[in-house]
Amino acid sequence: MKRMIVFLSILSLSISACNALSPTPTPAVLADSFFSGYAFVDANGNGQIDSADTPLKDAIFIVQLEGGAEFGGLTDESGNAFVLIPAAVAYPVTLMMKPPAESAFTLIGPPSIVLQEIASEKATFLFASK
């Protein structure tokens, strides 16, 4: 009987040790996609983005995925808009910017920016008064 108890104790410790050494599965990494766009008003009318241009608040930044789904956001006081898509996306991705609703601004360029891969450069759009 004593041998049986010792045997069961050793067996129990062995099973516990094996379970402790077993690797636990790592949860899958969720990849989010982050996009940013910048809107400026062509203050000096030269058709180019430069230091004289001012940020445009409430412009509508749109990220269009390959299948046609769209995500959007509004620019802040600094002319910046950020869109977070809670999933990895397939490229190409098209970035667009529209003037603020019921505003006196029109987009003068570019009409859209197509990203073939993750970009490190800013997506910048220029507007002019109508």
Residue pairs with C-beta under 8 A, 6 or more apart in sequence:
30 86
30 87
31 87
31 88
32 84
32 85
32 86
32 87
32 88
33 84
33 85
33 87
33 88
33 89
34 82
34 83
34 84
34 85
35 61
35 63
35 82
35 83
35 85
35 93
35 95
35 123
36 61
36 80
36 81
36 82
36 83
36 122
36 123
37 61
37 75
37 80
37 81
37 83
37 95
37 97
37 122
37 123
37 124
37 125
38 55
38 75
38 79
38 80
38 81
38 122
38 123
38 124
38 125
39 55
39 56
39 59
39 61
39 75
39 79
39 81
39 97
39 124
39 125
39 126
39 127
40 49
40 53
40 54
40 55
40 56
40 79
40 124
40 125
40 126
40 127
41 53
41 54
41 55
41 56
41 105
41 126
41 127
41 128
41 129
42 48
42 49
42 53
42 108
42 126
42 127
42 128
43 52
43 53
43 54
44 50
44 52
44 53
45 128
47 108
47 109
47 126
48 126
49 124
49 126
53 126
54 79
55 75
55 77
55 78
55 79
55 80
56 75
56 79
56 99
56 100
56 105
56 127
57 74
57 75
57 76
57 77
57 79
57 100
58 74
58 75
58 100
58 101
58 103
59 74
59 75
59 79
59 81
59 97
59 98
59 99
59 100
59 105
59 125
59 127
60 72
60 73
60 74
60 81
60 97
60 98
60 99
60 100
60 101
61 72
61 73
61 74
61 75
61 81
61 82
61 83
61 95
61 96
61 97
62 70
62 71
62 72
62 95
62 96
62 97
62 98
63 70
63 71
63 72
63 83
63 85
63 93
63 94
63 95
64 70
64 93
64 94
64 95
64 96
65 71
65 85
65 89
65 90
65 93
66 89
66 90
66 91
66 92
66 93
71 83
71 85
72 83
73 81
73 82
73 83
74 81
74 100
75 81
81 97
91 115
91 116
91 117
91 118
92 114
92 115
92 116
93 114
93 115
94 112
94 113
94 114
94 115
95 112
95 113
95 114
95 115
95 123
96 111
96 112
96 113
97 107
97 123
97 125
98 107
99 105
99 106
99 107
99 127
104 129
104 130
105 127
105 128
105 129
105 130
106 127
106 128
106 129
106 130
107 125
107 126
107 127
108 126
108 127
108 128
109 125
109 126
110 125
113 123
115 123
